Amino acid sequence: MVTIEKALNNNVVIGKDEFEEVVLIGRGIGFGKKDGDVLDIQEADKVYKLEGQQDTSRYQTLLTMADERLFQSTLEAIELIDEMTTENINNRILLSLTDHLLFAMKRQEEGIEITNPFVNETKALYPKEFRIAEAVVEMFNKKYGIHLPEAEVGFIALHVHSSIYNRSIHDMNVLSEVVHQAIVIIEYGLDTTIDQSSIQYDRFVRHISFCVQRVMNGESVPSQEQFDLLLKAQYPVCYNIAVKIMKMIQNKLQRKVYDSEVVYLTMHIQHFRHYSK
């Protein structure tokens, strides 16, 4: 059973069960309800739980800052995300997305232009989540008559990915930074500008993503010593760039990167070099 703390509207109530704060969603679930009324949790179509005192305190703070319309809009955004993915989304998206959208709207009202230096990397790393985030931003733009920038799409895409795969925003930001720095190293080393809409770019981003996962898990790809020597002799510029990227990843993650990674990085960099001619 849930004790109602606040009925936001006919379809959404905030309450508390025996252990934690919950948000209940269901048609007519809040109709005629008052603070202190008791509700059977089975009456709700959806239940979002706030895990731990920290989440509860943070959420209660958000409720004092966000108006009912914004909260309802966030719930609609979560419903949209749920409809656009076949995966289950984590309960914590209610807290993280409410928090993000609240401050995104405040920035919009105050005319503060936010930048997202890793928006292209996010788009390449998480294309499905990026498309979902675009739909969320489009919904908010139409509902409020505003124009949230693409930077916000990138940030929301991270929240979507985090809620689906239970990955921390910090880990995803680290990966985006690694991709970004790797591209900078390649562009400088080859004296070129990489087309970030190209197939080569998408393949490279996916490779770096798997490379980072291997490094974090302490795994390695099979060693190919003869091939390594061949690439080093045939493509010395690309090979040296690959070594620099490997060292950057090692410094960024503070983990050992096995030498065998250089072979595959060199091949990707050579592809960039070939298509830049």
C-alpha positions in Angstrom: 0.0 0.0 0.0 1.1 3.6 -0.7 0.4 6.7 1.3 -0.3 9.6 -1.1 1.9 12.6 -0.5 0.8 14.6 -3.5 -1.6 14.0 -6.4 -0.1 15.9 -9.4 -3.2 15.3 -11.5 -5.8 12.7 -12.2 -3.2 10.3 -13.6 0.0 10.8 -11.5 0.5 10.6 -7.7 3.6 10.8 -5.6 3.6 8.7 -2.4 5.5 6.4 -0.1 5.2 2.7 0.6 6.8 0.9 3.5 10.3 1.5 2.3 10.7 4.2 -0.3 9.2 7.1 -2.3 7.3 6.1 -5.4 5.7 7.8 -8.4 2.5 6.0 -9.5 1.0 6.5 -13.0 -2.3 5.2 -14.1 -5.6 6.5 -15.7 -7.7 8.2 -13.0 -5.3 7.1 -10.2 -5.2 10.5 -8.7 -8.8 11.5 -9.2 -10.3 12.8 -6.0 -7.3 11.8 -4.0 -6.0 13.9 -1.1 -2.7 13.9 0.7 -2.6 11.1 3.3 -5.0 8.8 1.4 -3.9 5.2 1.0 -3.7 3.6 -2.4 -3.1 0.0 -3.6 0.1 0.0 -5.7 -1.6 -2.6 -8.0 -3.9 0.2 -9.3 -0.9 1.8 -11.0 0.0 1.1 -14.6 3.6 2.1 -13.9 5.6 2.6 -10.8 8.9 4.5 -10.5 10.8 3.9 -7.3 13.3 6.3 -5.8 16.2 4.2 -4.5 17.8 5.4 -1.2 17.7 8.5 0.9 19.9 10.5 -1.5 17.5 9.9 -4.5 14.5 10.7 -2.3 16.0 14.0 -1.0 17.1 15.0 -4.5 13.7 14.3 -6.0 11.9 16.2 -3.3 14.2 19.2 -4.0 13.3 18.9 -7.7 9.6 18.9 -6.9 10.0 22.3 -5.2 11.8 23.7 -8.3 9.8 22.2 -11.1 6.2 23.1 -11.9 3.5 20.4 -12.5 3.6 21.0 -16.2 7.3 20.3 -16.5 7.0 17.2 -14.4 4.1 15.9 -16.5 6.1 16.7 -19.7 9.0 14.6 -18.3 6.7 11.7 -17.7 5.5 12.0 -21.3 9.1 12.0 -22.4 9.8 8.8 -20.5 6.7 7.2 -22.1 8.0 8.3 -25.5 11.4 6.7 -24.7 9.7 3.5 -23.5 7.7 3.4 -26.8 10.8 3.8 -29.0 12.9 1.1 -27.4 12.3 -2.6 -26.9 14.5 -2.6 -23.9 13.5 -2.1 -20.3 14.4 1.3 -18.9 15.8 1.8 -15.5 13.6 3.5 -12.8 16.3 6.1 -12.2 15.6 7.9 -15.5 12.7 9.6 -13.8 15.2 11.4 -11.5 18.0 12.0 -13.9 15.7 13.2 -16.8 13.6 15.4 -14.6 16.8 17.0 -13.2 18.3 17.5 -16.7 15.2 18.8 -18.4 14.5 21.2 -15.5 17.9 22.9 -15.9 17.7 22.7 -19.7 14.5 24.7 -19.6 16.0 27.2 -17.1 18.9 27.7 -19.4 16.5 28.3 -22.3 14.5 30.9 -20.3 17.7 32.7 -19.3 19.2 32.6 -22.8 22.2 30.6 -21.7 23.8 28.8 -24.6 25.2 25.4 -23.6 27.9 23.7 -25.5 28.5 19.9 -25.9 31.9 19.3 -27.3 31.2 15.5 -27.7 27.8 15.7 -29.5 29.2 14.1 -32.7 30.9 11.4 -30.7 27.6 10.7 -28.8 25.7 10.5 -32.1 28.2 8.0 -33.5 28.5 5.9 -30.4 24.7 5.8 -29.6 22.8 6.3 -32.8 19.5 4.7 -31.5 19.6 6.7 -28.3 20.4 9.9 -30.2 17.3 9.4 -32.4 15.2 8.9 -29.3 16.6 12.0 -27.7 15.8 14.0 -30.9 12.2 12.9 -30.6 12.2 14.0 -26.9 13.6 17.4 -27.8 11.2 17.8 -30.7 8.3 17.1 -28.3 9.5 19.7 -25.8 10.1 22.2 -28.6 6.6 21.9 -29.8 5.0 21.8 -26.4 6.8 24.9 -25.1 7.4 26.8 -28.4 11.1 26.8 -27.9 14.3 25.5 -29.6 16.5 23.3 -27.5 19.9 23.0 -29.2 21.5 19.8 -30.5 23.8 20.0 -27.5 20.8 19.0 -25.4 20.0 16.1 -27.7 23.5 14.7 -27.0 23.1 15.0 -23.2 19.6 13.4 -23.3 20.9 10.6 -25.5 23.4 9.7 -22.7 20.6 9.6 -20.1 18.6 7.3 -22.4 21.6 5.0 -22.9 22.3 5.0 -19.2 18.7 4.0 -18.3 18.7 1.1 -20.8 22.1 -0.4 -20.1 22.7 0.8 -16.5 25.9 2.5 -17.4 27.1 5.6 -15.6 27.1 9.0 -17.3 30.7 9.4 -16.2 31.8 6.3 -18.0 30.1 7.4 -21.2 31.6 10.8 -21.0 35.1 9.2 -20.7 34.4 7.2 -23.8 33.3 10.3 -25.7 36.4 12.1 -24.6 38.7 9.3 -25.7 37.0 9.2 -29.2 37.3 13.0 -29.4 41.0 13.1 -28.5 41.7 10.2 -30.8 40.2 12.1 -33.7 42.2 15.2 -32.8 45.4 13.2 -32.8 44.6 11.6 -36.2 43.6 14.9 -37.8 46.8 16.6 -36.5 49.0 13.7 -37.5 47.5 13.3 -41.0 47.0 17.1 -41.5 43.4 16.4 -42.6 39.8 16.9 -41.4 37.9 13.7 -40.9 34.4 13.5 -42.3 32.3 12.6 -39.3 29.4 11.5 -41.4 31.5 8.9 -43.2 31.4 5.1 -42.8 35.1 5.2 -41.9 34.3 7.5 -38.9 31.5 5.2 -37.7 33.7 2.1 -37.9 36.5 3.9 -36.1 34.2 5.0 -33.3 32.8 1.5 -32.8 36.4 0.1 -32.8 37.5 2.6 -30.1 34.3 1.8 -28.1 35.2 -1.9 -28.1 38.9 -1.1 -27.4 38.0 0.9 -24.3 35.7 -2.0 -23.1 38.6 -4.4 -23.6 41.0 -2.2 -21.7 38.6 -1.7 -18.8 38.0 -5.5 -18.6 41.8 -6.2 -18.8 41.3 -8.1 -22.1 43.4 -8.1 -25.2 43.1 -8.9 -28.9 45.2 -11.7 -30.4 48.8 -10.7 -31.0 49.9 -10.6 -34.7 53.6 -9.9 -34.5 54.4 -10.4 -38.2 51.5 -8.2 -39.3 52.6 -5.6 -36.7 56.0 -5.4 -38.2 54.6 -5.2 -41.7 52.3 -2.3 -40.9 55.0 -0.5 -39.0 57.2 -0.7 -42.1 54.5 0.0 -44.7 52.6 2.7 -42.9 55.0 4.3 -40.4 53.0 7.6 -40.1 49.8 5.8 -39.3 51.6 3.4 -37.0 53.1 6.2 -34.9 49.7 7.9 -34.7 48.2 4.6 -33.4 50.9 4.4 -30.7 50.1 8.0 -29.6 46.4 7.1 -29.4 47.2 3.9 -27.4 49.2 6.0 -24.9 46.4 8.6 -24.6 43.9 5.8 -23.8 46.3 4.3 -21.3 46.8 7.7 -19.6 43.0 8.5 -19.7 41.9 5.1 -18.3 44.9 4.5 -16.1 44.9 0.9 -17.4 47.3 -1.2 -19.4 46.6 -1.1 -23.2 48.1 -4.2 -24.9 50.4 -3.6 -27.9 48.2 -5.7 -30.1 45.7 -2.9 -30.2 48.1 -0.8 -32.3 47.7 -3.1 -35.3 43.9 -2.5 -35.6 44.2 1.2 -34.9 46.8 1.5 -37.6 44.5 -0.1 -40.1 41.7 2.3 -39.3 44.0 5.3 -39.5 45.3 4.1 -42.9 41.7 4.1 -44.1 41.3 7.7 -43.0 44.5 8.5 -44.8 43.5 6.8 -48.0 40.1 8.5 -48.2 41.5 11.9 -47.4 43.6 11.9 -50.5 
